[in-house]
Structure formats: C-alpha cells, structure tokens
Amino acid sequence: MVACTTNITAALYALGGLFTQVNASWDGCDALRLTNSAKTFVPGQPVYDYEVENFWSNHQIMAPACVFRPTSAEDVAAALLVNEVTSTEFAVRGGGHMGIRGANSIDGGPLLVMSNLTTLELADDHKTVWVGPGLDWGEVYSYLGQFGLGTTGGRLSPVGVPGLLLGGGISFHGNQHGWAADNVVEYEIVLYTGQVVKVTKDVRADLFWALKGGSNNFGIVTGFRLKTFPSGDVYAGVYSVTDIPALLEAIANYSAFNTDPLSHMVPQVVAVDEQTTVGAVILYYDSNEDAEPECFRPFWDLPNVGNTFSKTTLSRFADETGQLVVPGINDMFIAGTTVGKTYDSLLKGIQVSWEAFEAELPKLFAILPAADRQLISMDWQPLGDLWLAGSQKANPAGNALGFEPEEKGTYLAWAEVVEWRGEEHSEAVYDWIKTTTWKIGNATQEAGVYDAFHYMGDAAGFQEIYDGYGAANKHKLLSVSRKYDPLRLLQRLWPGGFKLGL
C-alpha cells in the first residue's frame, strides 16, 4: 500500500521552476491539466458537474476551478505538490459528509475528490480490512457482511469513511470498542513533501496518535486499515414516543445506569411543528439472542407510537438509518456536551439543553416556513465508562480526544440538527443557530453541567474543537502538525476543515 515518491517530488519541484519561467500566472488547475489532463476536469465536463454537487448538504456546493480525481496515492501526492509549487489553495473531499461550507470544497481552486480511491481488501486472517477514503460506510458494511464481519464506523450508510475516522467517530459499537478511530491500526498518508508513508503505533507513533481526532492537519490520508469483528444478526430499530419529559428521564436513566456493552442508543426529540414534538430513539443491540434487552427498559416502559426494533444486520440497519439523509437540501449540525456523574446531574444537562433549544424554536418557526422545514431536532449521545474501557482496550496507545469520563462523569454529546429547503432562508437560519447554540452553552454553564468538548462529527464551522481536547492535547497536536508540516503549507493552502493554525 505504500510507495516511494522521491522521483515525483523532485520532478514536480523542477517543474515548479519551469512554471515560473513560462507563465507566472499559472495556478494549480493549469498545472494539473498539464501534468495529468486525463484526471483533471473543468466546468462543463460531466465529471466536474457531478463532483461539485456530490455533497451532503446544498450549502457545501461551491465553484472549484477544476476537479482532480486521483486513482492512487501517488496521484494525490502529485496533485498536492502541484498546488504547493504554484501556491494554490485547494480542497479535498472524501465522502463529503462534513456539512460545513468550505470544509470539503472551494471557490476558484482545485478540488481533489477521493471518488476513485475505493479499495476494500480483507486481510488473509480476516482480522483487518483496508479501506479507501472514497468509500461510505454502507459500502464497507456491505462488503464485510459477505464474510460475517463488521467494523466500527458510521451509523448511517451515506456517511463517508475519512471524516468520521479522523474526527474520532461515534459508532454503534463504541461501548465495546471505543471510538472508531481507536480501531484504525494503520494509515497511509501523503505528507506535504509528497512522500506516501505508513503510520502505525510503532512507525511514526506521534502521528498515529494525532490522526485519532486531529482531522486533516497532517497530510492527506489515502487509506485506513481497520480492525474487524464477527457480525451476524443483531436487534435494532427506532422506538418512537410522545411523552417528552418521560423520554428525557429515560435518556438520563440509561446514561447513568447502563452496564451492557452490547447496547447503543441515539435519542432524538423532533420539533414537528409549533404544537408537536416527537421522540425517536435509535436502539442497537449487538446480539441476535434478545428481542427486548433489559438495558433498554427505561424506553420499553414508555408507551410508544411506533416500534421497529427487530432482528436485522449491521449493514441493513445502517441502510435503514441512512434513509434519514435527504439529498438536495441544506442542513447543519451543531455540537456540544454536558457531563454528569449521577442520574440527577445527567438529567439536568439533558433538560437544560433541551429547554434552551425549545425556547428558541418560535423564532425559527417565524423565519422558516413550514413547507421549507425538513428536520428540526436535538439528540444526546452518552459516552461513559464503557466507552472509555472499549477505547483503552482497542487502542492502548491513546488518542487525541481528551476523553475523561473517569474524572468528569458520563459525557452527553448533544447535537442540534436543522435541515431546510430554500437558500433564501439560509442567512437567517445561520443567525438563529449561532444565537441558540450560545444560549444552550450559557444555560448549561450556569447549571454547572457544561463541558468544552465538541464532537467533530456533529460540529459547526464556527465552533472550536481542539480546546475541548484539553490544553496538553491541543499543544501536542500542534507540535505534531509542525513536525510533519514545518512550512505550514497545509495550514495555508488547504483551508478546509478544523485547522490547528500556524
């Protein structure tokens, strides 16, 4: 999987001198068309037109000057060097699921898309799988399912592989195996020099640690080797209720007292309209032997208005939850966290955050017509001692996330979700989101349950990520970034994503 690019590096830097001599106005797209025209596409070509719109949310769509579609890590290395030589800002898109404008596209520069880097290769011993960055989790699960295997990845099929793994990664199996990032045993990454290198716990161990939560600050990752585990039939589904106060209590109950590592749940309160709220709890149980797991008793005890909990598989259920993804609309996720060591403190965090969100809903309804609302909701994801134990078992080397439930108590990683149609509403919705998020943070601080951790996979572009990892981890990440990118070319020329800075 790893190749030497010394010759490419030397050739492209020599070519950079030629650019200066021939035409000082050339940029990255000019150079890409010259050096690799078969994989470079411009406006009006079908590949360009498809790729610039192949995103999770409409507000991610921008106008790159060209699209470059590599088929190997060496292609990625060449493109990276071309952009560095010509001092051209560029963007990189894996699955396109980070719903932040500018995170994975660009106006006026080259967009490198990983669409053709789709290797899926199971190791001979079936204990690991090599996964390309152009895949989504539905493709990974479908492939592994043929062998009766699974891995720790996204909970919705359309979610892309690289963004989730580089941001930590919450999965159905976190109470067993920790963060999805903890289960990456090898990376292939293109460094700013154009070198394609291997990263493991024993080779470039500092970079191995940093890639587990440090996002795109170190190079362009072109492959991941993930641990696998046996995965057959499981029980999963959505349990829907209308008694919201009782649901919030059930969420706190599960978060405080669950001891079953086979379980995972994502509870969501949906504001249907001005008068109606509905609770929907995604329940997942990694066993085919219990149709009504006792760990979910806090939810079973609530009268339901819908229950799809039944025998299925990881692949089928990820496809089912993936149907929640509606193409061709705008959506934003906004992250936050409350913490608590007791049922009462966890319940306080849930109630205070929901009440602050709910209090602002009339203002959102006033600016967003009912016909243009797709989804308005809030959810809470408990990450506690089981999650930490799974993380430490899967990855004794540790990660960059600064996850400390032993000290702080169970984390409730909450997310606001706003999905809508119509670009004419976007500016007003953005303003509402920023104001509401500030009010939730302020309310949870006053209640004494606030934590600075923001799960990157649910975060908005205006949110600070690395402060929530703790000062020591943030400093270490910056040191690793400076070691592997001493000229800070990736910070200056690759603006997308959550950057550490110069």
C-alpha positions in Angstrom: 0.0 0.0 0.0 3.0 2.3 0.5 5.1 3.6 -2.4 8.1 5.9 -2.6 7.5 9.3 -4.4 11.0 10.7 -4.3 11.1 10.9 -8.1 7.7 12.6 -8.2 8.8 15.1 -5.6 12.0 16.0 -7.5 10.3 16.2 -10.8 7.5 18.4 -9.6 9.7 20.8 -7.8 11.8 21.1 -11.0 8.5 21.6 -12.9 7.7 24.4 -10.5 10.7 26.3 -11.7 9.5 25.8 -15.3 6.1 27.3 -14.4 7.8 30.4 -13.1 9.8 30.8 -16.2 7.0 30.1 -18.6 4.0 31.8 -17.0 3.9 33.3 -13.6 0.1 33.4 -13.6 -0.3 29.6 -13.8 -2.2 28.1 -10.9 -2.9 24.6 -9.6 -5.5 23.8 -12.2 -3.3 24.9 -15.0 -0.6 22.7 -13.7 -2.9 19.7 -13.1 -4.2 20.0 -16.7 -0.6 20.0 -18.0 0.6 17.1 -15.8 -2.5 14.9 -15.6 -5.1 16.0 -18.0 -7.0 12.7 -18.0 -7.9 13.1 -14.3 -8.5 16.9 -14.3 -12.0 18.2 -15.2 -13.3 21.7 -15.7 -16.7 23.3 -15.7 -19.0 21.8 -18.4 -17.5 18.4 -18.3 -19.8 15.7 -16.8 -17.4 14.6 -14.2 -16.9 18.1 -13.0 -20.6 18.8 -12.9 -21.3 15.6 -10.9 -18.5 16.0 -8.4 -19.1 19.6 -7.5 -22.6 18.7 -6.4 -21.9 15.4 -4.7 -22.2 16.6 -1.1 -24.2 16.0 2.0 -25.8 19.5 2.0 -26.5 22.1 -0.6 -24.7 24.8 1.3 -21.5 22.8 0.8 -21.7 23.3 -3.0 -19.1 25.8 -4.3 -17.4 26.5 -7.6 -13.9 25.0 -7.9 -11.8 26.0 -10.9 -11.3 22.3 -11.6 -11.8 18.8 -10.2 -8.9 16.4 -9.9 -9.9 12.7 -9.5 -6.9 10.6 -8.4 -6.8 6.9 -8.7 -3.8 6.3 -6.4 -1.9 7.8 -3.5 0.8 8.8 -6.0 -1.7 10.8 -7.9 -2.7 12.5 -4.7 1.0 13.3 -4.0 1.5 14.8 -7.4 -1.6 17.0 -7.1 -0.5 18.1 -3.6 2.9 19.1 -4.9 1.5 20.9 -7.9 -0.7 23.1 -5.6 2.3 23.7 -3.3 4.6 24.6 -6.1 2.0 27.1 -7.6 0.9 28.4 -4.1 -2.7 27.5 -4.9 -5.3 27.0 -2.3 -7.2 23.7 -2.7 -9.8 21.5 -1.1 -10.1 17.7 -0.6 -13.3 15.7 -0.4 -13.7 12.2 0.9 -17.3 11.3 1.5 -18.5 14.9 1.5 -20.4 14.4 4.8 -18.9 17.3 6.8 -21.8 19.7 6.3 -19.7 22.9 6.6 -19.3 25.3 3.7 -15.6 25.3 2.6 -14.7 22.2 4.6 -14.5 20.0 1.5 -14.9 22.3 -1.5 -13.6 25.6 -2.6 -14.4 28.6 -4.8 -11.8 29.1 -7.6 -9.2 26.4 -6.7 -8.7 22.7 -7.4 -11.0 20.2 -5.6 -9.3 16.8 -5.1 -12.0 14.2 -4.9 -11.3 10.7 -3.5 -14.2 9.1 -5.5 -11.9 6.5 -7.2 -9.9 5.6 -4.1 -12.3 2.8 -3.1 -10.1 -0.2 -2.2 -11.7 -2.8 0.0 -9.3 -5.6 0.8 -9.8 -8.0 3.6 -6.6 -9.4 5.2 -6.0 -13.1 4.8 -6.7 -13.7 8.5 -9.9 -11.6 8.3 -8.9 -9.6 11.3 -8.4 -6.3 9.5 -9.7 -4.6 6.3 -8.0 -2.0 4.1 -10.5 0.8 3.3 -10.1 3.6 0.8 -11.1 7.2 1.6 -13.6 7.4 -1.3 -16.0 4.9 0.3 -19.0 5.4 2.5 -19.9 3.1 5.5 -22.7 1.4 3.6 -20.2 0.1 1.1 -17.8 -1.0 3.8 -20.6 -2.8 5.8 -22.0 -4.5 2.7 -18.5 -5.8 1.8 -17.7 -7.1 5.2 -21.2 -8.6 5.7 -20.3 -11.2 3.0 -17.8 -12.6 5.4 -19.9 -12.3 8.5 -17.8 -9.4 9.7 -18.3 -5.8 10.8 -16.2 -2.8 11.9 -16.6 0.4 13.9 -17.9 3.0 11.6 -20.7 5.4 10.8 -24.3 4.8 11.9 -25.8 5.9 8.6 -24.7 4.3 5.3 -24.1 7.5 3.3 -21.6 8.9 5.9 -18.0 9.0 4.4 -15.1 7.0 5.8 -12.3 9.5 6.3 -14.1 12.4 8.0 -15.6 10.1 10.7 -12.3 8.3 11.4 -10.2 11.4 11.5 -12.7 13.2 13.9 -12.9 10.4 16.4 -16.0 8.6 15.2 -19.1 7.6 17.2 -20.4 4.2 16.1 -23.0 1.5 17.2 -20.1 -0.4 18.8 -18.5 2.3 20.9 -19.4 0.7 24.3 -17.4 -2.4 23.1 -14.6 -0.9 21.0 -14.4 2.8 21.8 -14.1 5.5 19.2 -14.0 4.4 15.6 -10.5 6.0 15.4 -9.3 3.6 18.1 -9.8 0.8 15.7 -7.6 2.1 12.9 -4.3 0.1 13.1 -2.6 1.6 10.1 -2.9 4.8 7.9 -1.4 5.6 4.5 -0.9 9.3 4.3 0.6 11.8 1.8 2.8 14.3 3.6 3.5 17.8 2.5 6.7 16.6 0.9 4.8 14.3 -1.4 6.0 11.2 0.4 3.5 8.4 0.8 4.1 6.9 4.2 2.8 4.2 6.5 1.7 5.2 10.1 1.2 2.6 12.8 1.6 2.5 16.6 5.2 1.6 16.0 6.0 3.7 12.9 5.6 7.4 13.4 3.8 6.8 16.7 3.2 10.5 17.3 1.4 10.9 14.0 -0.6 7.7 14.8 -1.9 9.3 18.0 -2.6 12.7 16.3 -4.6 11.2 13.4 -7.1 9.8 16.0 -9.1 13.0 16.4 -6.7 15.6 14.8 -8.5 15.7 11.5 -6.8 17.0 8.3 -3.8 18.8 9.9 -1.0 16.4 8.9 -1.5 15.3 5.3 -4.0 13.7 3.0 -4.9 10.2 4.2 -5.3 7.7 1.3 -6.1 4.5 3.2 -7.1 3.0 6.6 -6.6 -0.4 8.0 -9.4 -1.2 10.4 -10.0 -4.0 12.9 -12.9 -6.2 12.1 -15.1 -8.4 14.4 -17.7 -11.1 13.8 -21.1 -9.6 13.0 -24.2 -11.5 12.1 -27.8 -10.8 13.0 -28.4 -8.1 15.6 -31.5 -6.4 17.0 -32.1 -2.8 16.1 -34.8 -0.3 15.3 -36.5 3.0 16.2 -38.7 3.4 19.2 -41.0 6.5 19.0 -42.8 8.2 21.8 -44.7 11.4 22.5 -44.1 11.9 26.3 -41.0 14.1 26.0 -40.5 14.7 29.8 -40.6 11.0 30.4 -38.2 10.4 27.4 -35.7 12.8 28.8 -35.8 10.9 32.1 -35.3 7.6 30.3 -32.3 9.0 28.5 -30.7 10.0 31.8 -31.6 6.6 33.3 -29.9 4.7 30.5 -26.9 7.1 30.5 -26.4 6.8 34.3 -27.0 3.1 34.9 -26.4 1.1 31.7 -23.8 -1.6 32.1 -24.4 -3.6 28.9 -21.6 -3.0 26.4 -23.6 -4.6 23.6 -26.0 -1.7 23.6 -26.1 1.7 21.9 -28.8 4.3 21.6 -29.3 7.7 20.0 -32.4 9.5 21.4 -33.8 12.5 19.5 -36.5 15.0 20.1 -38.1 16.3 16.9 -39.9 19.5 16.7 -42.5 18.6 14.1 -44.3 21.9 14.2 -45.3 24.7 16.5 -47.6 22.3 18.5 -46.0 18.9 18.1 -42.8 17.2 19.4 -42.0 13.5 19.0 -39.2 11.4 20.5 -37.5 8.9 18.4 -34.8 6.6 19.9 -32.4 4.6 17.6 -31.7 1.4 19.5 -29.0 -1.0 18.6 -28.1 -4.3 20.4 -25.2 -6.3 19.1 -26.7 -9.8 19.7 -29.3 -11.9 18.0 -30.4 -13.6 21.2 -32.5 -10.9 23.0 -35.5 -9.3 21.3 -36.1 -7.0 24.3 -32.8 -6.2 26.0 -33.2 -5.2 29.6 -30.8 -2.3 29.3 -33.4 -0.5 27.2 -36.1 -1.0 29.9 -36.3 2.8 30.5 -37.6 3.1 26.9 -39.7 -0.1 26.8 -41.6 1.3 29.8 -42.8 4.3 27.8 -45.9 4.0 25.7 -44.8 4.1 22.0 -46.4 5.4 18.8 -44.0 3.3 16.7 -41.5 0.5 17.2 -39.4 -1.1 14.5 -37.0 -2.9 16.9 -36.4 -6.3 15.3 -33.8 -8.7 14.0 -31.6 -7.3 11.3 -27.9 -6.8 10.4 -25.4 -4.0 10.7 -25.4 -3.4 7.0 -29.3 -3.4 6.7 -29.8 -1.2 9.7 -27.2 1.4 8.5 -29.1 1.4 5.2 -32.3 2.0 7.1 -31.0 4.9 9.2 -29.3 6.2 6.0 -32.8 6.9 4.6 -32.9 9.8 7.0 -30.4 11.6 4.7 -32.4 13.7 2.3 -30.4 14.9 -0.8 -30.7 18.3 -2.2 -31.4 20.3 0.9 -29.5 22.4 3.4 -28.6 21.0 6.8 -26.4 22.0 9.8 -25.3 20.0 12.8 -24.1 21.8 15.9 -22.3 20.0 18.7 -22.0 20.5 22.5 -21.5 18.4 25.6 -22.9 18.2 29.2 -21.3 16.0 31.8 -22.6 14.3 35.0 -21.6 11.7 37.5 -25.2 11.0 38.7 -28.6 10.5 37.3 -29.7 13.9 38.6 -26.8 15.8 37.0 -27.2 13.9 33.7 -30.9 14.7 33.7 -30.2 18.3 34.4 -27.9 18.5 31.4 -30.5 17.0 29.1 -33.4 19.1 30.4 -31.5 22.4 30.5 -30.1 22.0 27.0 -33.5 20.9 25.6 -35.3 23.8 27.3 -32.8 26.3 26.0 -33.3 24.9 22.4 -37.0 24.6 22.7 -37.4 28.2 24.0 -35.8 29.5 20.7 -38.0 27.4 18.4 -40.7 30.0 17.9 -38.1 32.4 16.5 -37.0 29.7 14.0 -40.6 28.9 13.0 -41.2 32.6 12.4 -38.3 32.8 9.8 -38.7 29.4 8.3 -42.0 28.5 6.6 -43.4 25.1 7.5 -43.2 23.9 3.8 -39.4 24.5 3.9 -38.7 22.7 7.1 -37.2 19.2 6.8 -36.0 18.4 10.3 -35.5 20.3 13.5 -34.3 18.3 16.4 -31.9 17.7 19.2 -30.2 14.5 20.3 -27.9 13.3 23.2 -25.3 10.6 22.9 -24.0 9.1 26.2 -20.3 8.3 26.3 -19.1 7.0 29.6 -17.1 4.3 31.4 -18.0 1.6 29.0 -16.9 3.7 26.1 -13.6 4.5 27.8 -12.9 0.8 28.6 -13.6 -0.1 24.9 -11.3 2.7 23.8 -8.4 1.7 26.0 -8.8 -2.0 25.1 -8.9 -1.3 21.3 -6.1 1.3 21.4 -3.8 1.3 24.4 -1.7 4.0 22.6 -4.4 6.5 23.2 -6.0 9.2 21.0 -6.1 13.0 20.8 -9.7 13.5 22.0 -9.0 14.2 25.7 -12.0 11.9 26.7 -12.1 11.8 30.6 -15.3 10.2 32.0 -13.4 8.9 35.0 -12.8 12.5 36.1 -15.8 14.3 34.6 -18.5 11.6 34.6 -20.5 10.5 31.6 -20.4 12.8 28.6 -23.7 13.6 26.8 -22.6 14.7 23.4 -25.6 16.6 22.2 -26.3 17.8 18.7 -28.8 20.4 17.2 -29.9 19.4 13.7 -31.6 21.9 11.4 -32.5 20.9 7.8 -34.3 23.1 5.4 -35.1 23.9 1.8 -34.5 27.3 0.2 -31.3 29.3 0.0 -33.2 32.4 0.8 -33.6 31.3 4.4 -30.0 30.3 5.0 -28.6 33.6 6.4 -31.5 33.9 8.9 -31.2 30.2 9.9 -27.4 30.6 10.4 -28.0 33.5 12.7 -30.6 31.6 14.7 -28.3 28.6 15.0 -25.4 30.7 16.4 -27.7 32.5 18.9 -29.4 29.4 20.0 -26.1 27.5 20.4 -24.7 30.3 22.5 -27.8 30.2 24.7 -27.6 26.5 25.2 -23.9 26.8 26.2 -24.7 29.7 28.6 -27.6 27.8 30.2 -25.5 24.6 30.7 -22.6 26.6 32.2 -25.0 28.3 34.6 -26.3 24.9 35.6 -22.8 23.5 36.2 -23.0 20.8 33.6 -21.2 22.3 30.7 -18.1 20.8 29.1 -16.0 22.3 26.3 -15.8 19.0 24.3 -17.4 19.3 20.8 -17.7 16.1 18.9 -16.2 17.0 15.5 -18.6 14.8 13.5 -21.5 16.9 14.6 -19.8 20.3 14.9 -20.5 23.5 13.0 -17.8 25.6 11.3 -17.9 28.4 13.9 -17.2 26.0 16.8 -13.8 25.5 18.5 -12.8 21.8 18.6 -9.4 21.5 20.0 -9.9 23.5 23.2 -12.3 20.7 24.2 -9.4 18.1 23.9 -7.6 19.9 26.8 -4.6 22.2 26.7 -2.0 19.5 26.7 -3.5 17.5 23.8 -4.1 20.7 21.8 -0.4 21.6 22.3 0.7 18.1 21.4 -1.4 18.2 18.2 0.1 21.5 17.2 3.6 20.1 17.8 3.0 17.1 15.7 1.5 19.2 12.9 4.5 21.5 12.9 6.8 18.5 12.8 5.2 17.0 9.7 4.3 20.3 8.0 7.1 22.7 9.2 6.5 25.1 6.4 2.8 25.2 7.3 1.8 24.7 3.7 -1.2 22.5 4.6 -2.4 25.2 7.0 -2.1 27.9 4.5 -3.1 26.2 1.2 -5.7 23.7 2.5 -8.1 25.9 4.4 -11.0 23.4 4.8 -11.9 21.6 8.0 -10.9 22.2 11.5 -7.4 23.5 11.3 -4.9 23.9 14.2 -3.4 27.1 12.8 0.1 28.2 12.2 
